[in-house]
Amino acid sequence: MRARHATPLLAAALLVAAVLALSGGAAWVAPAQWLGGDGLMHDLVWVWRAPRVAAAFFVGACLALAGLLFQGVFRNPLAEPYLLGSASGAAVGAAIALLLPQWLPPGWSLPLLAFAGAWGASWLVLAVGRAGGGWQPARLLLAGVALAAILSALRGLLLMLFGDESTNLRALISWQLGGVQTPTAAQCAAFVPLLVLLAAGARRLAFGLDALGLGEQAAHGMGVRVPRLVAQAVLLAALATALAVCWGGLIGFVGLVVPHLLRWWLGPLHGRLVPACVLAGGTAMVLVDLIARAALAPSEIPAGLLTALVGGPFFLGLLLRRRE
């Protein structure tokens, strides 16, 4: 019953969040002003706010999907792109693309290098967690935290060495604190097929992730090729993380909180969780971005700070609950 009503409820929540995000900001614009007619307020909503709301939904959906995949592969409910170092790896790749001379075609260096960083960091954490045979959830978490710290230091070093007067360091630092970027119309159009492909890929891995949750031997007995499943899931999660970092910077804990709450609500089956994570993660990020734009208008709060204020206590609560 709960699973059957989940999609309509989450879709309704997304609609409400989108209306609020389009109306709210430095200036409140009533829906009647932007649903019809022309004028300054109409252009404000459809030219500036609507693309950013679409990007916020895309970033949140990607982070939630990445968190769901990482938690399924690592069989650790505390796994999350930010904590496992994947987001930090993507941020290092993005910083290289922004600070160093580009040898790739314009527009390709940022997403490709961000993906390479996220993928490499994910595999490094996975290798450390598998060292000595078997899965070590605690080792995975500690390896991710250590790797995130190392990559953060490397990112700071890149800023010191290659940042100069011609580089907008303030914008880079703000991006690293987390903040949804405003895309162009063509980029907004690209969000739809990208998100559909990510969700379809995650949905295709649902049975394997469900089986892996019972243990590697049980998954193998059910016909799942575990190494192939892990490779595909890590690749997909790294791609989702890289895309989220490209458009949202470093935003933590969305990939931890959203899949966790949905598991409590809908159960452990990934076939149900994939579409729910897309809707719930996107809705959460749309609301976070609204608060970031409107709380201290005309100034803007970095979205990463807001998610940390919520996700940090949530993470500590999970640690205490697991200890008990």
C-alpha positions as CSV (number, residue, x, y, z in Angstrom):
1,M,0.0,0.0,0.0
2,R,2.8,2.4,0.9
3,A,4.8,1.6,-2.2
4,R,1.7,2.1,-4.4
5,H,1.0,5.6,-3.1
6,A,4.7,6.7,-2.9
7,T,5.0,7.9,-6.5
8,P,1.9,10.1,-6.5
9,L,2.7,11.5,-3.1
10,L,6.3,12.3,-4.1
11,A,5.2,13.8,-7.4
12,A,2.7,16.0,-5.6
13,A,5.4,17.1,-3.2
14,L,7.7,17.9,-6.1
15,L,5.0,20.0,-7.8
16,V,4.4,22.0,-4.6
17,A,8.2,22.5,-4.1
18,A,8.6,23.7,-7.7
19,V,5.8,26.2,-7.4
20,L,7.3,27.6,-4.2
21,A,10.8,27.7,-5.8
22,L,9.6,29.5,-8.8
23,S,7.7,32.0,-6.7
24,G,10.2,32.5,-3.9
25,G,13.6,34.3,-3.9
26,A,14.8,37.8,-3.4
27,A,11.4,38.9,-4.5
28,W,8.1,36.9,-4.2
29,V,6.3,36.5,-7.4
30,A,2.7,35.2,-7.2
31,P,1.9,32.3,-9.5
32,A,-0.7,34.4,-11.3
33,Q,2.1,36.8,-12.3
34,W,4.2,34.2,-14.1
35,L,1.6,31.7,-15.3
36,G,0.3,34.1,-17.9
37,G,1.2,37.3,-19.6
38,D,4.5,39.1,-20.1
39,G,6.5,41.5,-18.1
40,L,9.5,41.7,-15.8
41,M,8.2,39.2,-13.3
42,H,7.3,36.7,-16.0
43,D,10.8,36.9,-17.4
44,L,12.4,36.7,-13.9
45,V,10.7,33.4,-13.3
46,W,11.0,31.7,-16.7
47,V,14.4,33.0,-17.8
48,W,16.2,32.9,-14.5
49,R,14.4,30.9,-11.9
50,A,13.0,28.0,-13.9
51,P,16.4,26.8,-15.3
52,R,17.9,26.9,-11.8
53,V,14.9,25.0,-10.3
54,A,15.5,22.3,-13.1
55,A,19.2,22.2,-12.2
56,A,18.4,21.8,-8.5
57,F,16.1,18.9,-9.2
58,F,18.7,17.3,-11.4
59,V,21.5,17.7,-8.8
60,G,19.3,16.3,-6.0
61,A,18.1,13.3,-8.1
62,C,21.7,12.5,-9.1
63,L,22.9,12.7,-5.5
64,A,20.1,10.5,-4.2
65,L,20.7,7.9,-7.0
66,A,24.4,7.8,-6.3
67,G,23.8,7.4,-2.6
68,L,21.3,4.5,-3.2
69,L,23.8,2.7,-5.5
70,F,26.7,3.2,-3.1
71,Q,24.7,1.9,-0.1
72,G,23.6,-1.1,-2.2
73,V,27.0,-2.0,-3.5
74,F,28.9,-1.4,-0.2
75,R,26.0,-2.9,1.8
76,N,26.5,0.0,4.2
77,P,23.7,2.4,5.1
78,L,26.3,5.1,5.9
79,A,27.7,5.0,2.4
80,E,27.3,8.3,0.5
81,P,29.1,10.2,-2.3
82,Y,30.3,13.0,0.0
83,L,31.5,10.7,2.8
84,L,33.1,8.1,0.5
85,G,35.3,10.7,-1.2
86,S,33.5,10.3,-4.6
87,A,32.3,13.9,-4.5
88,S,35.7,15.1,-3.4
89,G,37.3,13.2,-6.3
90,A,34.8,14.8,-8.7
91,A,35.6,18.2,-7.2
92,V,39.4,17.7,-7.7
93,G,38.7,16.8,-11.4
94,A,36.5,19.9,-11.8
95,A,39.1,22.1,-10.1
96,I,41.8,20.8,-12.6
97,A,39.4,21.6,-15.5
98,L,38.8,25.2,-14.2
99,L,42.3,26.1,-13.1
100,L,44.6,24.4,-15.6
101,P,44.8,24.9,-19.4
102,Q,42.2,22.9,-21.2
103,W,43.4,20.3,-23.7
104,L,39.9,18.9,-24.2
105,P,37.1,20.5,-26.4
106,P,35.3,23.4,-24.6
107,G,32.5,22.2,-22.5
108,W,33.8,18.7,-22.1
109,S,36.7,19.1,-19.7
110,L,34.7,19.8,-16.6
111,P,32.3,16.8,-16.8
112,L,34.9,14.4,-18.0
113,L,37.5,15.2,-15.4
114,A,34.8,15.3,-12.7
115,F,33.7,11.8,-13.7
116,A,37.3,10.6,-13.8
117,G,37.9,11.9,-10.3
118,A,34.7,10.4,-8.9
119,W,35.3,7.1,-10.6
120,G,38.9,6.8,-9.4
121,A,38.0,7.8,-5.8
122,S,35.1,5.3,-5.7
123,W,37.3,2.4,-6.9
124,L,40.1,3.3,-4.4
125,V,37.7,3.2,-1.5
126,L,36.3,0.0,-2.8
127,A,39.7,-1.6,-3.1
128,V,40.6,-0.6,0.5
129,G,37.3,-2.0,1.8
130,R,38.0,-5.3,0.0
131,A,41.6,-5.6,1.2
132,G,42.2,-8.7,3.2
133,G,39.1,-10.4,1.7
134,G,35.4,-9.8,2.5
135,W,33.6,-6.6,3.0
136,Q,34.6,-4.3,5.9
137,P,31.9,-1.7,6.3
138,A,33.8,0.2,9.0
139,R,37.0,0.2,6.8
140,L,35.0,1.5,3.9
141,L,33.7,4.4,5.9
142,L,37.1,5.3,7.4
143,A,38.8,5.0,4.0
144,G,36.2,7.3,2.5
145,V,36.6,9.9,5.2
146,A,40.4,9.8,4.9
147,L,40.3,10.0,1.1
148,A,37.9,12.9,1.2
149,A,40.4,14.7,3.5
150,I,43.3,14.0,1.2
151,L,41.4,15.2,-1.8
152,S,40.2,18.3,-0.1
153,A,43.9,19.2,0.7
154,L,44.9,18.5,-2.9
155,R,42.1,20.8,-4.1
156,G,43.3,23.5,-1.8
157,L,46.8,23.0,-3.0
158,L,45.7,23.4,-6.6
159,L,44.0,26.7,-5.7
160,M,47.2,28.0,-4.1
161,L,49.4,26.9,-7.0
162,F,47.4,27.8,-10.0
163,G,44.9,30.5,-8.8
164,D,45.9,34.0,-9.9
165,E,44.3,37.4,-10.5
166,S,42.7,36.1,-13.7
167,T,40.9,33.3,-11.8
168,N,37.7,34.1,-9.9
169,L,38.8,32.4,-6.7
170,R,35.8,33.6,-4.8
171,A,33.5,31.9,-7.3
172,L,35.5,28.7,-7.1
173,I,35.4,28.7,-3.3
174,S,31.7,29.4,-3.4
175,W,31.2,26.5,-5.8
176,Q,33.2,24.2,-3.6
177,L,30.9,25.1,-0.7
178,G,27.9,24.0,-2.8
179,G,25.6,26.0,-4.9
180,V,23.3,25.2,-7.8
181,Q,24.4,26.8,-11.1
182,T,22.0,28.4,-13.6
183,P,22.1,26.4,-16.8
184,T,21.2,27.5,-20.3
185,A,18.1,26.3,-22.1
186,A,20.1,23.7,-24.1
187,Q,21.7,22.4,-20.9
188,C,18.3,22.1,-19.3
189,A,17.1,20.1,-22.2
190,A,20.0,17.7,-21.7
191,F,19.1,17.1,-18.1
192,V,16.0,15.0,-19.1
193,P,17.7,12.3,-21.2
194,L,20.7,12.1,-18.8
195,L,18.4,11.6,-15.8
196,V,16.3,9.0,-17.6
197,L,19.4,7.1,-18.6
198,L,20.8,7.2,-15.0
199,A,17.4,6.0,-13.5
200,A,17.0,3.3,-16.2
201,G,20.6,2.1,-15.5
202,A,20.0,2.0,-11.7
203,R,16.6,0.3,-12.2
204,R,18.3,-2.4,-14.3
205,L,20.7,-3.2,-11.4
206,A,17.9,-3.4,-8.9
207,F,17.6,-7.2,-8.8
208,G,21.4,-7.6,-8.4
209,L,21.6,-5.1,-5.6
210,D,18.7,-6.8,-3.8
211,A,20.5,-10.1,-4.1
212,L,23.8,-8.6,-3.0
213,G,22.1,-7.4,0.1
214,L,21.8,-11.1,1.1
215,G,25.5,-11.7,0.8
216,E,27.9,-12.4,-2.0
217,Q,27.4,-16.1,-1.9
218,A,23.7,-15.8,-2.0
219,A,23.9,-13.3,-4.9
220,H,26.1,-15.7,-6.8
221,G,23.7,-18.5,-6.1
222,M,20.9,-16.4,-7.6
223,G,22.8,-16.0,-10.8
224,V,24.3,-12.5,-10.2
225,R,27.8,-11.8,-11.4
226,V,28.9,-9.9,-8.5
227,P,32.1,-8.3,-9.9
228,R,30.3,-7.2,-13.0
229,L,27.4,-5.8,-10.9
230,V,29.8,-3.9,-8.6
231,A,31.7,-2.4,-11.6
232,Q,28.5,-1.3,-13.3
233,A,27.0,0.2,-10.1
234,V,30.2,2.1,-9.2
235,L,30.5,3.4,-12.7
236,L,26.9,4.6,-12.7
237,A,27.2,6.1,-9.2
238,A,30.4,7.9,-10.2
239,L,28.7,9.4,-13.3
240,A,25.7,10.6,-11.2
241,T,28.1,12.1,-8.6
242,A,30.2,13.9,-11.3
243,L,27.1,15.4,-12.9
244,A,25.8,16.6,-9.5
245,V,29.2,18.1,-8.7
246,C,29.3,19.9,-12.1
247,W,26.1,21.6,-11.5
248,G,25.9,21.8,-7.7
249,G,29.5,21.8,-6.4
250,L,30.1,19.9,-3.2
251,I,26.8,19.2,-1.5
252,G,26.9,16.6,1.1
253,F,24.4,14.3,2.9
254,V,21.6,14.4,0.3
255,G,22.8,11.0,-0.9
256,L,22.7,9.7,2.7
257,V,19.5,11.1,4.1
258,V,17.1,10.6,1.1
259,P,17.8,6.9,0.4
260,H,17.8,6.2,4.2
261,L,14.4,7.8,4.8
262,L,12.9,6.1,1.8
263,R,14.2,2.7,3.0
264,W,12.4,3.2,6.3
265,W,9.2,4.1,4.3
266,L,9.3,1.7,1.4
267,G,11.5,-1.1,2.4
268,P,14.8,-2.4,0.9
269,L,13.8,-3.3,-2.7
270,H,15.7,-1.2,-5.1
271,G,13.1,-1.4,-7.8
272,R,10.8,0.8,-5.7
273,L,13.6,3.0,-4.4
274,V,15.0,4.2,-7.7
275,P,12.1,6.3,-8.9
276,A,11.4,7.4,-5.3
277,C,15.0,8.6,-4.9
278,V,14.7,10.6,-8.2
279,L,11.6,12.4,-7.0
280,A,12.5,12.8,-3.3
281,G,16.1,13.8,-3.9
282,G,15.1,16.3,-6.6
283,T,12.4,17.7,-4.3
284,A,14.7,18.0,-1.3
285,M,17.3,19.9,-3.4
286,V,14.7,22.3,-4.9
287,L,13.6,23.2,-1.4
288,V,17.2,23.6,-0.2
289,D,18.1,25.9,-3.1
290,L,15.0,27.9,-2.4
291,I,16.1,28.5,1.2
292,A,19.6,29.3,0.0
293,R,18.3,32.0,-2.3
294,A,15.6,33.5,-0.1
295,A,16.7,33.2,3.5
296,L,19.3,36.1,3.4
297,A,18.3,37.8,0.1
298,P,19.8,39.4,-1.8
299,S,22.8,37.4,-0.5
300,E,22.8,33.7,-1.0
301,I,23.7,30.9,1.4
302,P,25.8,28.0,0.0
303,A,23.6,25.0,-0.3
304,G,26.3,22.7,1.0
305,L,26.2,24.5,4.4
306,L,22.4,24.0,4.6
307,T,22.6,20.3,3.8
308,A,25.4,19.8,6.3
309,L,23.3,21.5,9.1
310,V,20.7,18.8,8.5
311,G,22.7,15.9,7.3
312,G,25.4,16.1,10.0
313,P,23.1,15.5,12.9
314,F,21.3,12.8,10.9
315,F,24.6,11.0,10.3
316,L,25.5,11.2,14.0
317,G,22.1,9.8,14.9
318,L,22.6,6.9,12.5
319,L,26.0,6.1,14.1
320,L,24.5,6.2,17.6
321,R,21.6,4.0,16.5
322,R,23.9,1.4,15.0
323,R,26.0,1.4,18.1
324,E,22.9,0.7,20.2
